[in-house]
Amino acid sequence: EEDRRYESGAFRRIVRREYRPHLVMAIAIPVFFELTGMIVVTLFTPLLFYTIGFTSQKAILGSIITDVVSLVSIAVAAVAVDRVGRRSLFMVGRAILLACLVAMAWIFGAQLGTDGEKAMPRPYAVAVVALVCLFTAGFGVSWGPLKWIIPSEIYPLEVRSAGQGMSEAISLALTFVQTQSFLNMLCSFKYGAFAYNAGWVVVMTAFIFFFLPETKGVPIESLREVWARHWY
């Protein structure tokens, strides 16, 4: 049996029925990572702040602040991930991301209108900056680091190279698609763009809750036992 696992390439092995959960994770995790909206928020933060009424200089400064928040939150995640567990961090991040996206959708819809031409009052603009920072922090303690940690843990050695390779290829492809389409989406859907990402946060939370096993403190060689006990 051990020889049969290694008799073909990793990509051929990962499509076998016995590795179906790992194949699902290799596809789902990068897809959901991209659909949180963090990639486009990160890349277009200055434009987002400029849209709500800040000057170019202040918009760039706001982007720097969110980068600092991201760095601090990732450091917090590095300390907490082996104490509270992967699934718990996902759930905490889910609550923060969902609340921020819904709040931003409401503010943009109520204060800018559907045409985007109405100026946003300064208190609401400041609230958007705070929400973006909170969103960045929520992402930094959950999907940001866990997108890299989970794929390094959940695959058995014989399919790990294929699983991680697929995850990164899908993530990079979706990053390209989103960066090319986000501005058109924002112009077309306005506040609906944030509601779109909020909907995906709900879907990915359900996926993590039902499908992802907890791997906190589990040695790599014991992953087969973890999956054997998991319903999926």
N, C-alpha and C positions, 0 to 999 in steps of 0.2 A: 504493500500500500504506500509506503514511504517513497519507493522508487517511482510509482505511478504519478505521484504529485509533481515530480520534477522532470517527467519524460517529455514535456512540451514547454513552449515559451509561456511567460507569465501572462501575456494577453490572451492566449488560448485557454489557460487554466481558469482565469477569472470569469469567463463566461459559462463555466460549468455550473450545474445546479447547486452543488455543494458550496459554491462561493457567491451565490446570488445576493445574499445580504451585503457582502463586501462590494459587489458591483453597484448595487443601489446606492451605497454610501459614497462611492467614488463619483457618482453622477450628481446625487442630490445635494451633498454638502457644498460643493463649489457653486451650484446653481442658486441655492438659497443664500449663500454668502454674497453673491452679486446682487440678488434681488432685495437685500436689506436697504439698498439705496445709498450705502455709505461711500462707495467708490465715486459716484457722481457728486455726492455732497462734498467729498474731499476735494475733488478736482475743480468743482465749480463754486466753491465757497465764496471767493471774492466777487464773482458775478451775482451770486445769490444776495450777498450783503449790499451790493451796488443797486440791485433791483429794488430793495426795500427802502432805499433813500440815503445810504451812506456814501460819502465821497470815496474816490478810488483809493486814497491813502488809508482811510479808515477801514475800507473793505479788505485791503491786504493785511492790515494789522489784525483784523478779526480772524483772518485765515491763519495767521501765526499763532494766535491764542488757541484756536482749535487744535493746532498741531501739538502745542504744549499739553493741552488737556488729553490728547490721544496718548502721548508718551507717558504721562503720569498714570492713566488708567491701565495701560498695558503692564506697567510695573506693578500695579496693584493686583492685576490678574496673575502675574507670575508668582506672587506670594500666596494668593488665595486658591489657585487651581488645584493644588494637592491637599488642601485643607477642607474645602467645601464641596469639591467634586465638579466634574464637567457639566453634568446635567443641571446642577443648581445654578451655575454661572450662566448657562443658556437661558434658564427661566428668569433670572434677574435681568439679563440683557434684553430679553423679550419684552418685559414689562416697561422698561425704559424706552426702548425703540418705538414700541407701539404708541405709548403716551405722547412722545415727542412728535411722531409723524402725524397723529391725529390732530394734535394741537397746532402744528404748522399748517396743515391743510385747512383748519378752521380759520386761522388768522389770515392766511393768504386769500381765502375765499371771501371772508367778511370785510377785510380792510383794503384789498387791492381790486376786488371785483373780478368778474369774468374777463374783462377786457385788459386788465393789468395796467390801466392808465391812471387810476386813482392813487394819489400819494398815500403812503402808509404813515399814520401818526407815529411820532417818535417812541412813545411807550411800547407800542406793539412791535416796532422795529427792534428795540432793545430786547423784547421778549423773544423774538425770533433768534437773535444772537445767543441768548441764554439757552434756548431749546436746541440749537445746533451744537453748542458746547456739551449739553447734557446728552444729546444723541451720540456725540462722539465718545463721551465717557462710557455710555452704555454699550456701545459697540466695542470699545477697547477692553472692557472686562469680560466680554463674551465672544462674539463671532470673530473679532479681530485675531486674537491669539489662538482660539480653539479651532479655527479653520486650518491651522497648521499642525496643532497638537493631535487632533482626532485622527486625521489620516495617517499620522506616524504611529498610531497605537492600535487601530482596529483591524489592520490587515495582517494575516499570517505571512511569514517570511516568503513563502512560495508565490504570493501574488502581490506583495507589497510594492514592488517596482511598477507593476502595471497600474495598481490602484492610485498611487501617488502621481504617476505620470498622467493618467486620465484626469485626475482632479485638477492638476495645474493647467493642462491643455484647455479644459472646459472653462476654467476661471479666466485665463488670459483671453480666450475667444469672446466670452461674455463682457469682459472689461472693454474690449475694442468696440463691440456692438453698442454698449451703453454710452460710451463717451462720444460715439458718432451720432447717437439718436436722442440723447437727453435734451439738448436745446430745442429740438423740434417737438419733443414730447412736452416740455415745459410750456412752450408757446401755444401748443394745441390744447392741452388739458389744464393748464394753469395749476390751481391747487389740487386738481385731481391726480397730478403726478405723485404727490405725497400720499394721497389715499391709496393709490395703486401699490406703493411699497408697503403701506400699512397692512393691506390685505395679504400680501405675501408673508409678512411677519407672522400673521395668524396661522397661515398654512404651515410655515416651517416650524413654528412652535409645536403644533400638533404632531408633525413628523418626528421631531426630537423626542417628544414625550413618549410616543408609542414605539418608535423603532430603534433609537440609539441606546445601547447598553451603557451602564456606568463603568468606566475603566480606571477610576481613581485607585491607585495603589496596586494595580494588576500587572504582574510581570508579563512581558511579551510572550513568553513561552506558555502562559496560562490563558491566553486569549481564546483558544479553542474551547476551554471549559466555560468561559463567559458566554460565548455564542451558543454553546450546547444547552445552557440553562435558559437562554432568552427565547421568548415565544416565536420570534421571527427567524 
